[in-house]
Amino acid sequence: MTSIAGKNVLLTGASGGIGVYIARALAKQGANVICVARSEAALSSLVTEIKLSGGKATSFPFDISKLEELPKLIEQITQTVGGVGILINNAAIEKYSAFQNYCLDDIRSILTTNLMAGIELTRLLLPGMIARDSGHVVNISSGSGKKGAPYNSIYSATKAGLIMWTDSLRQELAGSNVRATVVCPGYTNAGMFLAFGLSAPKMARVSEPTDVANAILHAIEKNYGEVMLDGFLTKILFAYIQLVPDFGDRLYRWIGLTKLNQTCATNRMGTKG
């Protein structure tokens, strides 16, 4: 059982989407939330809100896609608030497109923000966690990492990478008190679908962002290795899809996910968190 109270928690993508809700939930549980995102104004507003509610938070405006500069960010954080006890790699870029229409900059930015930045932040922070024999790395993945989403292939690749990397890391850390967790939220009532007034595919469960945030905190507290917010039956379904990929393709077409994503691609929709 891991206590969040009193811990320094570094949260990337804190200023948008579910990041805001995760930050609020962490502060409510007594964490000192280290909020990292690109938008200085949005971070300032979030930190002010948390402090007015009696919580603890500090903002560090930073573009984590600048991998070579991440050591400077960690140094600044360490000098300001001390060592990081929990890292939540939440920042992500999602850009819908037919694969052949992506440009190299699109591919590079999605891979760097969604996958490489979290890996590099963990590489920088993990030695301190191991030395203290205490720490937790949480990677926010997606159902798109379990079954590739058409017209969202690069995002899917990064989320699948997070799942496999977390799996490997968790095994390396076995026997220590440093944990690694991957969380796969489903559709949430936040971000792009809310902003653009789109409906989720039929039969898809849509979670409230507060429920997603609380589930992430619960996963940390219980030291779960992997969590799928859509529940046990969805986990079984994804396992079956791995065995019979053609069934998954037909299912995605039937529930309307393929058509929905194609519409998003046609409109060149995307988000940054």
C-alpha positions as CSV (number, residue, x, y, z in Angstrom):
1,M,0.0,0.0,0.0
2,T,1.5,3.3,-1.1
3,S,0.6,6.6,0.6
4,I,0.3,9.6,-1.6
5,A,0.1,12.2,1.3
6,G,3.2,14.2,1.7
7,K,4.8,12.9,-1.5
8,N,6.3,15.1,-4.3
9,V,4.4,14.0,-7.4
10,L,5.6,15.1,-10.8
11,L,2.7,15.2,-13.2
12,T,3.2,16.0,-16.9
13,G,0.4,17.3,-19.1
14,A,-1.1,18.8,-16.0
15,S,-2.8,21.8,-17.6
16,G,-5.3,20.0,-19.9
17,G,-7.6,17.0,-20.3
18,I,-7.5,14.5,-17.4
19,G,-4.3,16.1,-16.2
20,V,-6.2,18.9,-14.4
21,Y,-8.4,16.3,-12.7
22,I,-5.4,14.2,-11.7
23,A,-3.7,17.2,-10.2
24,R,-6.8,18.1,-8.2
25,A,-7.2,14.6,-6.9
26,L,-3.5,14.4,-5.9
27,A,-3.7,17.7,-4.0
28,K,-6.9,16.5,-2.2
29,Q,-5.0,13.4,-1.0
30,G,-2.2,15.7,0.4
31,A,0.4,15.4,-2.3
32,N,2.7,18.2,-3.3
33,V,1.8,18.4,-7.0
34,I,4.6,19.3,-9.3
35,C,2.7,20.5,-12.4
36,V,4.5,20.4,-15.7
37,A,3.0,21.5,-19.1
38,R,3.6,23.9,-21.9
39,S,1.1,26.6,-21.0
40,E,2.4,28.9,-18.3
41,A,-1.0,30.6,-17.9
42,A,-3.0,27.4,-17.6
43,L,-0.5,26.0,-15.0
44,S,-0.6,29.2,-13.0
45,S,-4.4,29.1,-12.9
46,L,-4.4,25.4,-11.8
47,V,-1.8,26.0,-9.1
48,T,-3.7,29.0,-7.8
49,E,-6.9,26.9,-7.7
50,I,-5.2,24.1,-5.8
51,K,-3.6,26.5,-3.2
52,L,-6.9,28.3,-2.6
53,S,-8.5,24.9,-1.9
54,G,-5.8,24.2,0.8
55,G,-3.6,22.0,-1.4
56,K,0.1,22.2,-2.3
57,A,1.3,22.6,-5.9
58,T,4.1,24.2,-7.9
59,S,4.1,25.0,-11.6
60,F,7.0,24.3,-14.0
61,P,6.2,25.5,-17.5
62,F,8.2,23.2,-19.8
63,D,8.0,21.5,-23.2
64,I,9.0,17.9,-22.4
65,S,9.5,17.1,-26.0
66,K,12.9,18.9,-25.6
67,L,14.5,15.8,-24.4
68,E,18.0,17.2,-24.1
69,E,16.8,19.8,-21.7
70,L,15.0,17.5,-19.3
71,P,18.0,17.2,-16.9
72,K,17.7,21.0,-16.4
73,L,14.0,20.6,-15.5
74,I,14.8,17.8,-13.0
75,E,17.5,19.9,-11.5
76,Q,15.2,22.9,-11.2
77,I,12.5,20.7,-9.6
78,T,14.9,19.1,-7.1
79,Q,16.3,22.5,-6.1
80,T,12.8,23.9,-5.6
81,V,10.8,21.1,-3.9
82,G,13.2,18.2,-3.4
83,G,13.2,14.7,-4.7
84,V,10.4,13.3,-6.7
85,G,8.6,10.4,-5.1
86,I,6.0,9.6,-7.8
87,L,6.2,10.3,-11.5
88,I,3.0,10.4,-13.6
89,N,3.7,10.4,-17.3
90,N,0.4,11.8,-18.6
91,A,1.4,14.3,-21.3
92,A,0.3,13.2,-24.8
93,I,-0.3,14.4,-28.3
94,E,-3.1,12.9,-30.4
95,K,-3.5,13.8,-34.0
96,Y,-5.9,11.9,-36.3
97,S,-4.8,11.2,-39.9
98,A,-4.6,8.5,-42.5
99,F,-1.1,7.1,-42.0
100,Q,0.2,8.2,-45.4
101,N,-0.8,11.8,-44.6
102,Y,1.3,12.2,-41.5
103,C,4.4,14.3,-42.0
104,L,7.7,13.5,-40.3
105,D,7.3,16.3,-37.8
106,D,3.9,14.9,-36.8
107,I,5.4,11.4,-36.2
108,R,8.4,12.8,-34.4
109,S,6.4,15.1,-32.1
110,I,3.9,12.3,-31.1
111,L,6.6,9.7,-30.5
112,T,8.7,12.2,-28.5
113,T,5.9,13.6,-26.3
114,N,3.9,10.4,-25.7
115,L,6.7,7.9,-25.3
116,M,10.3,9.1,-25.3
117,A,9.8,12.0,-22.8
118,G,8.3,9.7,-20.2
119,I,11.1,7.1,-20.7
120,E,13.7,9.8,-20.4
121,L,12.1,11.4,-17.3
122,T,12.0,8.0,-15.7
123,R,15.6,7.3,-16.6
124,L,16.6,10.5,-14.8
125,L,14.5,10.0,-11.7
126,L,14.7,6.3,-11.2
127,P,18.2,6.2,-9.7
128,G,17.0,8.5,-6.8
129,M,14.0,6.3,-6.3
130,I,16.1,3.1,-6.2
131,A,18.6,4.8,-3.8
132,R,15.7,5.7,-1.5
133,D,14.1,2.3,-2.1
134,S,10.8,4.1,-2.6
135,G,9.0,5.5,-5.6
136,H,6.4,4.9,-8.2
137,V,6.3,5.5,-12.0
138,V,2.8,5.7,-13.5
139,N,2.3,5.7,-17.3
140,I,-1.0,6.8,-18.7
141,S,-1.7,4.7,-21.8
142,S,-5.0,3.9,-23.6
143,G,-7.1,1.2,-25.0
144,S,-5.5,2.2,-28.3
145,G,-2.4,0.6,-26.9
146,K,-4.2,-2.7,-26.7
147,K,-5.9,-2.6,-30.1
148,G,-4.6,-0.2,-32.7
149,A,-7.0,2.6,-33.6
150,P,-7.4,3.3,-37.3
151,Y,-6.6,6.8,-38.4
152,N,-4.7,7.2,-35.1
153,S,-1.8,4.8,-35.7
154,I,1.1,6.8,-34.3
155,Y,-0.7,7.6,-31.1
156,S,-1.6,3.9,-30.9
157,A,2.0,2.9,-31.4
158,T,3.1,5.2,-28.5
159,K,0.5,3.9,-26.1
160,A,1.4,0.3,-27.0
161,G,5.0,1.2,-26.3
162,L,4.1,2.5,-22.9
163,I,2.4,-0.7,-22.0
164,M,5.3,-2.9,-23.0
165,W,7.9,-0.6,-21.5
166,T,6.0,-0.5,-18.2
167,D,5.7,-4.3,-18.2
168,S,9.5,-4.6,-18.7
169,L,10.3,-2.0,-16.0
170,R,8.0,-3.5,-13.5
171,Q,9.8,-6.8,-13.8
172,E,13.2,-5.2,-13.4
173,L,12.0,-3.5,-10.2
174,A,10.6,-6.6,-8.6
175,G,12.0,-7.1,-5.2
176,S,12.4,-3.4,-4.6
177,N,9.9,-0.9,-3.2
178,V,9.9,1.1,-6.5
179,R,6.8,0.4,-8.5
180,A,5.6,0.8,-12.1
181,T,2.0,1.0,-13.2
182,V,0.3,1.5,-16.5
183,V,-3.2,2.8,-16.6
184,C,-5.5,2.5,-19.7
185,P,-8.4,4.9,-19.6
186,G,-11.2,4.5,-22.1
187,Y,-13.3,7.3,-23.4
188,T,-13.7,10.2,-21.0
189,N,-16.0,13.2,-20.7
190,A,-13.0,15.5,-21.2
191,G,-10.7,16.7,-23.9
192,M,-11.4,16.5,-27.6
193,F,-14.7,14.6,-27.7
194,L,-16.2,17.1,-25.2
195,A,-14.7,20.1,-27.0
196,F,-15.9,19.1,-30.4
197,G,-19.3,17.7,-29.4
198,L,-18.6,14.2,-30.7
199,S,-20.2,11.1,-29.4
200,A,-18.2,8.0,-28.4
201,P,-18.7,4.8,-30.4
202,K,-21.9,2.8,-29.5
203,M,-21.6,0.5,-26.5
204,A,-18.5,2.4,-25.4
205,R,-18.4,3.3,-21.7
206,V,-17.7,7.0,-21.2
207,S,-16.1,7.8,-17.8
208,E,-16.2,11.1,-15.9
209,P,-12.7,12.6,-15.6
210,T,-12.9,12.7,-11.9
211,D,-13.5,9.0,-11.8
212,V,-10.5,8.4,-14.1
213,A,-8.3,10.5,-11.8
214,N,-9.5,8.7,-8.7
215,A,-8.9,5.3,-10.4
216,I,-5.3,6.4,-11.1
217,L,-4.8,7.4,-7.5
218,H,-6.3,4.0,-6.4
219,A,-3.9,2.2,-8.7
220,I,-0.9,4.0,-7.0
221,E,-2.1,3.3,-3.5
222,K,-2.7,-0.4,-4.3
223,N,0.5,-0.8,-6.3
224,Y,-1.4,-2.3,-9.3
225,G,0.8,-3.2,-12.2
226,E,-1.9,-2.5,-14.9
227,V,-5.3,-1.0,-14.7
228,M,-8.0,-0.8,-17.4
229,L,-10.7,1.6,-16.4
230,D,-13.4,-0.1,-18.6
231,G,-13.4,-3.1,-16.3
232,F,-12.6,-6.8,-16.3
233,L,-14.9,-7.8,-19.2
234,T,-13.2,-5.2,-21.5
235,K,-9.8,-6.7,-20.4
236,I,-11.0,-10.1,-21.5
237,L,-12.3,-8.7,-24.8
238,F,-9.0,-7.1,-25.6
239,A,-7.2,-10.4,-24.8
240,Y,-9.5,-12.2,-27.2
241,I,-8.8,-9.5,-29.9
242,Q,-5.1,-10.2,-29.5
243,L,-5.9,-13.9,-30.4
244,V,-8.3,-13.0,-33.2
245,P,-7.3,-9.6,-34.7
246,D,-9.8,-9.8,-37.6
247,F,-12.6,-10.0,-35.0
248,G,-11.3,-6.8,-33.5
249,D,-11.3,-5.1,-36.9
250,R,-14.9,-6.1,-37.5
251,L,-15.9,-5.0,-34.0
252,Y,-14.4,-1.6,-34.4
253,R,-16.3,-1.1,-37.7
254,W,-19.5,-2.3,-36.2
255,I,-19.4,0.0,-33.1
256,G,-18.5,2.9,-35.4
257,L,-15.0,3.6,-34.1
258,T,-13.4,3.3,-37.6
259,K,-15.9,5.8,-39.1
260,L,-15.6,8.1,-36.1
261,N,-11.8,8.2,-36.4
262,Q,-12.0,8.7,-40.1
263,T,-14.1,11.7,-39.6
264,C,-11.6,13.0,-37.1
265,A,-8.8,12.4,-39.6
266,T,-10.7,14.2,-42.4
267,N,-11.1,17.2,-40.1
268,R,-7.4,16.9,-39.0
269,M,-8.4,16.9,-35.4
270,G,-6.0,16.6,-32.5
271,T,-5.1,17.5,-29.0
272,K,-2.1,18.3,-26.9
273,G,-1.9,17.6,-23.2
